[in-house]
Amino acid sequence: MLSLGWLERNGAGLIAHDEAMSDRARVFVLDRWIERDEERARELAALAEVSFDDWVQKRGWRAPSDLTNACKFASLFAKLIFGGSIAGNEKHQFNLINGRIVDLTAGSSGLAGMKGAYRHDPIFFGNDDHLASLVSCMPRVREWADDFTMTHAPSSWMAPAKTRHGQWELRVGWRRGGREEFSLDFTSEAARDLALAQVGEALGAGPAPDGKGLRLDGRLLTPEELAVHLDPDTVIRVSPSCAKTAAMMQAMGVDTGPVTDCFDRKVARRGASAFAGDFMSAEIAASR
């Protein structure tokens, strides 16, 4: 939940900040800001029961040319993407990342001549009205962040670790507007090694022991081809196995029968291309 503590906390982002990425984010947010402004203009035209073209002609609506008045949306977006904290005052708010002021709205006409734009006012910042305004922005900002990370964030990660109970835990995750996790617990190193090999297939780490692989348009891809397709723009999705689904159904009193050949499905998408690989849960379970 959005709070003053969250705004001021120096959080981790999804993407490392640099000037080039900041420029990409600025262009992206401006595009979405224009969409939002047109959407609001169309809503007003509908309320007035006139066509959008008539509304534009009568009211002189023009698409925004910069991010004037977008500081709340832009700073919330930048915090979700780059991390850091947010500071500001009644007139303007901005980001602090690695001790530096970062402002995606910099250069907009609304900032020209504004005195004290980068002054932090602790009395105003985070008051009830201010927080309520930011909360109203967040649903749209999260959608923007989801769309941006689909093409700019690191897509996947995999990290085996031994838990305090002596079990091996394999975490496979993907990023889409936030960090998601899918975990598997194993009681032996043999089970861990098998799972690493199988899940590694989905992440482009080489062929699985059982020969299963990822396919593009029905054709089995080689590890070299995977290396081309599974790049930083790829989004990895990991769905729960049918063994877990069966267990949930059985807990609800549904007789599913014996579960012997379940699969964990790993799907990677990049643009219009899709890759899918099936990895047998039964094989993992048998090695425990």
C-alpha positions as CSV (number, residue, x, y, z in Angstrom):
1,M,0.0,0.0,0.0
2,L,1.3,3.5,-0.9
3,S,2.4,5.3,2.2
4,L,4.8,8.1,3.2
5,G,7.3,5.4,4.3
6,W,7.2,3.8,0.8
7,L,7.7,7.2,-0.9
8,E,10.7,8.0,1.3
9,R,12.2,4.5,1.4
10,N,15.3,4.1,-0.8
11,G,13.9,1.0,-2.6
12,A,15.4,-1.3,-5.3
13,G,14.3,-0.9,-8.9
14,L,13.7,-3.3,-11.7
15,I,16.1,-1.6,-14.1
16,A,19.5,0.0,-13.4
17,H,19.2,3.8,-13.9
18,D,21.4,5.6,-16.4
19,E,20.9,8.6,-18.7
20,A,20.0,6.5,-21.7
21,M,17.4,4.5,-19.8
22,S,16.1,7.7,-18.3
23,D,15.6,9.1,-21.8
24,R,13.7,6.0,-22.9
25,A,11.5,6.2,-19.8
26,R,10.8,9.9,-20.5
27,V,9.7,9.2,-24.1
28,F,7.6,6.3,-22.9
29,V,5.8,8.3,-20.1
30,L,5.1,11.2,-22.5
31,D,3.4,8.8,-24.9
32,R,1.3,7.4,-22.1
33,W,0.6,10.9,-20.8
34,I,-0.7,11.9,-24.2
35,E,-3.0,8.8,-24.3
36,R,-4.3,9.7,-20.8
37,D,-5.0,13.3,-21.8
38,E,-6.9,12.3,-24.9
39,E,-8.9,9.7,-22.9
40,R,-10.0,12.4,-20.5
41,A,-10.9,14.7,-23.4
42,R,-13.0,12.0,-24.9
43,E,-14.8,11.4,-21.6
44,L,-15.6,15.1,-21.3
45,A,-16.9,15.1,-24.9
46,A,-19.2,12.1,-24.1
47,L,-20.5,13.9,-21.0
48,A,-21.3,17.0,-23.1
49,E,-22.9,14.7,-25.7
50,V,-20.8,16.0,-28.6
51,S,-18.4,14.2,-30.9
52,F,-14.7,14.3,-30.0
53,D,-13.9,16.2,-33.2
54,D,-16.5,18.9,-32.2
55,W,-15.1,19.0,-28.7
56,V,-11.6,19.5,-30.1
57,Q,-12.8,22.3,-32.4
58,K,-14.8,24.1,-29.7
59,R,-12.5,23.7,-26.8
60,G,-9.2,23.8,-28.7
61,W,-7.8,20.6,-27.2
62,R,-4.3,19.7,-28.2
63,A,-2.2,16.7,-27.2
64,P,0.5,17.6,-24.6
65,S,3.9,18.3,-26.0
66,D,5.8,17.6,-22.8
67,L,5.3,16.3,-19.3
68,T,4.0,19.5,-17.7
69,N,1.8,18.6,-14.7
70,A,2.8,15.0,-14.9
71,C,5.2,15.0,-12.0
72,K,3.1,12.7,-9.8
73,F,2.7,10.1,-12.5
74,A,6.3,10.4,-13.7
75,S,7.9,10.2,-10.2
76,L,5.8,7.2,-9.2
77,F,6.7,5.5,-12.5
78,A,10.4,6.2,-12.0
79,K,10.4,4.8,-8.5
80,L,8.8,1.6,-9.6
81,I,11.2,1.2,-12.5
82,F,14.5,2.6,-11.1
83,G,14.0,2.5,-7.3
84,G,15.2,5.2,-5.0
85,S,12.8,7.6,-3.2
86,I,10.5,10.4,-4.0
87,A,10.7,14.0,-2.6
88,G,8.9,17.2,-3.3
89,N,6.7,20.1,-2.4
90,E,3.2,21.4,-3.2
91,K,4.2,22.5,-6.7
92,H,6.5,19.6,-7.8
93,Q,7.8,16.2,-6.9
94,F,10.8,14.3,-8.2
95,N,13.0,11.2,-7.6
96,L,16.3,10.7,-5.6
97,I,18.3,7.9,-7.0
98,N,21.8,7.1,-5.7
99,G,21.9,10.6,-4.1
100,R,21.0,12.4,-7.4
101,I,17.9,14.2,-8.4
102,V,16.2,12.4,-11.3
103,D,13.2,14.1,-12.9
104,L,11.5,12.6,-16.0
105,T,9.6,15.8,-16.4
106,A,12.8,17.9,-16.7
107,G,12.7,20.3,-19.6
108,S,9.0,20.6,-19.7
109,S,7.5,24.1,-20.0
110,G,5.8,23.8,-16.6
111,L,9.1,23.8,-14.9
112,A,10.5,26.8,-16.6
113,G,10.9,29.6,-14.1
114,M,9.4,27.5,-11.2
115,K,11.2,28.6,-8.1
116,G,12.1,25.9,-5.5
117,A,11.1,23.1,-7.8
118,Y,13.6,20.7,-6.1
119,R,12.9,21.8,-2.5
120,H,11.6,19.2,-0.2
121,D,8.7,20.2,2.1
122,P,8.2,17.6,4.8
123,I,5.1,19.4,6.1
124,F,3.3,19.1,2.8
125,F,4.8,16.0,1.5
126,G,2.8,12.9,2.4
127,N,-0.1,14.7,4.0
128,D,-3.5,13.0,3.7
129,D,-4.6,14.9,0.6
130,H,-1.3,14.4,-1.1
131,L,-1.3,10.6,-0.5
132,A,-4.9,10.3,-1.7
133,S,-3.9,12.0,-4.9
134,L,-0.9,9.6,-5.4
135,V,-3.1,6.6,-4.6
136,S,-5.4,7.6,-7.4
137,C,-2.5,7.7,-9.9
138,M,-1.1,4.3,-9.0
139,P,-3.4,1.9,-11.0
140,R,-2.4,3.6,-14.2
141,V,1.2,4.0,-13.2
142,R,1.5,0.3,-12.5
143,E,0.1,-0.5,-16.0
144,W,2.7,1.8,-17.5
145,A,5.4,0.1,-15.5
146,D,4.2,-3.4,-16.6
147,D,4.3,-2.4,-20.2
148,F,7.8,-0.7,-19.9
149,T,9.4,-3.7,-18.1
150,M,8.0,-6.1,-20.7
151,T,10.7,-4.7,-23.1
152,H,13.3,-3.2,-20.9
153,A,13.7,-5.2,-17.7
154,P,15.9,-8.3,-17.2
155,S,13.5,-11.1,-17.9
156,S,14.5,-14.0,-15.7
157,W,16.7,-15.3,-12.9
158,M,17.4,-18.6,-11.3
159,A,19.1,-19.1,-7.9
160,P,19.5,-22.4,-6.0
161,A,20.0,-22.2,-2.3
162,K,20.1,-24.4,0.8
163,T,17.4,-23.6,3.3
164,R,17.8,-23.7,7.1
165,H,16.0,-27.0,7.1
166,G,18.6,-28.6,4.9
167,Q,16.4,-28.6,1.8
168,W,17.4,-27.3,-1.6
169,E,15.2,-24.5,-2.9
170,L,15.2,-23.5,-6.5
171,R,13.7,-20.1,-7.3
172,V,12.8,-19.3,-10.8
173,G,11.3,-15.9,-11.5
174,W,10.4,-13.4,-14.1
175,R,9.8,-9.7,-14.0
176,R,6.7,-7.9,-15.2
177,G,6.1,-4.8,-13.2
178,G,7.6,-6.5,-10.1
179,R,9.5,-9.5,-9.0
180,E,7.6,-12.8,-9.0
181,E,8.8,-16.1,-7.7
182,F,8.1,-19.7,-8.3
183,S,9.7,-22.1,-5.8
184,L,10.5,-25.8,-5.7
185,D,11.8,-27.5,-2.6
186,F,14.1,-30.6,-2.9
187,T,15.5,-32.9,-0.2
188,S,18.7,-34.0,-2.0
189,E,21.4,-32.6,-4.1
190,A,20.5,-35.1,-6.8
191,A,17.0,-33.7,-7.0
192,R,18.5,-30.2,-7.1
193,D,20.8,-31.1,-10.0
194,L,18.0,-32.7,-12.0
195,A,15.8,-29.7,-11.5
196,L,18.5,-27.3,-12.4
197,A,19.1,-29.1,-15.6
198,Q,15.5,-29.2,-16.5
199,V,14.6,-25.6,-15.6
200,G,17.9,-24.5,-17.1
201,E,16.6,-25.7,-20.4
202,A,13.8,-23.1,-20.2
203,L,16.3,-20.4,-19.5
204,G,18.6,-21.3,-22.4
205,A,21.2,-23.1,-20.3
206,G,21.4,-26.2,-22.5
207,P,19.4,-29.4,-23.2
208,A,17.4,-31.2,-20.5
209,P,18.4,-34.8,-19.6
210,D,15.2,-36.2,-21.1
211,G,15.8,-34.5,-24.4
212,K,12.9,-32.1,-24.1
213,G,13.5,-28.7,-25.5
214,L,11.9,-25.4,-26.4
215,R,10.2,-25.0,-29.7
216,L,9.5,-22.2,-32.1
217,D,6.6,-22.8,-34.5
218,G,6.8,-26.5,-33.8
219,R,10.5,-26.9,-34.5
220,L,12.9,-27.9,-31.7
221,L,15.4,-25.1,-31.1
222,T,19.1,-25.8,-30.5
223,P,20.9,-24.2,-27.5
224,E,22.5,-21.8,-29.8
225,E,19.2,-20.7,-31.2
226,L,17.9,-20.3,-27.7
227,A,20.7,-18.0,-26.8
228,V,19.6,-15.7,-29.7
229,H,15.9,-15.7,-28.7
230,L,16.1,-15.8,-24.9
231,D,17.7,-12.4,-24.5
232,P,17.1,-9.6,-22.0
233,D,13.9,-8.6,-23.8
234,T,12.4,-12.0,-23.1
235,V,9.7,-12.6,-20.5
236,I,9.8,-16.0,-18.8
237,R,6.6,-17.3,-17.3
238,V,6.5,-20.3,-15.0
239,S,3.2,-21.9,-14.3
240,P,2.4,-24.2,-11.4
241,S,2.5,-27.9,-12.1
242,C,-0.6,-30.0,-12.5
243,A,0.6,-32.0,-9.5
244,K,0.0,-29.0,-7.4
245,T,-3.4,-28.4,-9.1
246,A,-4.3,-32.0,-8.5
247,A,-3.4,-31.7,-4.8
248,M,-5.5,-28.6,-4.4
249,M,-8.5,-30.4,-6.1
250,Q,-8.0,-33.5,-3.9
251,A,-8.0,-31.2,-0.9
252,M,-11.4,-30.0,-2.0
253,G,-12.7,-33.6,-2.2
254,V,-12.3,-34.0,-6.0
255,D,-11.1,-37.4,-7.1
256,T,-8.4,-36.8,-9.7
257,G,-7.1,-40.3,-9.9
258,P,-3.3,-41.0,-9.8
259,V,-1.1,-38.2,-11.1
260,T,1.8,-39.8,-12.9
261,D,2.9,-37.6,-15.8
262,C,2.5,-34.0,-14.8
263,F,4.5,-31.2,-16.3
264,D,5.8,-27.8,-15.3
265,R,5.4,-25.5,-18.2
266,K,7.9,-22.8,-18.9
267,V,6.9,-20.2,-21.5
268,A,9.0,-17.5,-22.9
269,R,7.7,-14.7,-25.2
270,R,9.4,-12.1,-27.2
271,G,7.2,-10.1,-29.5
272,A,5.1,-12.5,-31.6
273,S,7.4,-15.4,-31.0
274,A,6.6,-18.0,-28.3
275,F,8.6,-20.8,-26.9
276,A,7.3,-23.6,-24.7
277,G,9.0,-26.5,-22.8
278,D,7.4,-29.2,-20.7
279,F,9.4,-30.7,-17.8
280,M,8.0,-33.7,-15.9
281,S,7.2,-33.2,-12.2
282,A,7.0,-36.9,-11.8
283,E,10.7,-37.3,-12.7
284,I,11.7,-34.7,-10.1
285,A,9.5,-36.3,-7.5
286,A,11.0,-39.7,-8.2
287,S,14.5,-38.5,-7.4
288,R,13.7,-37.1,-4.0
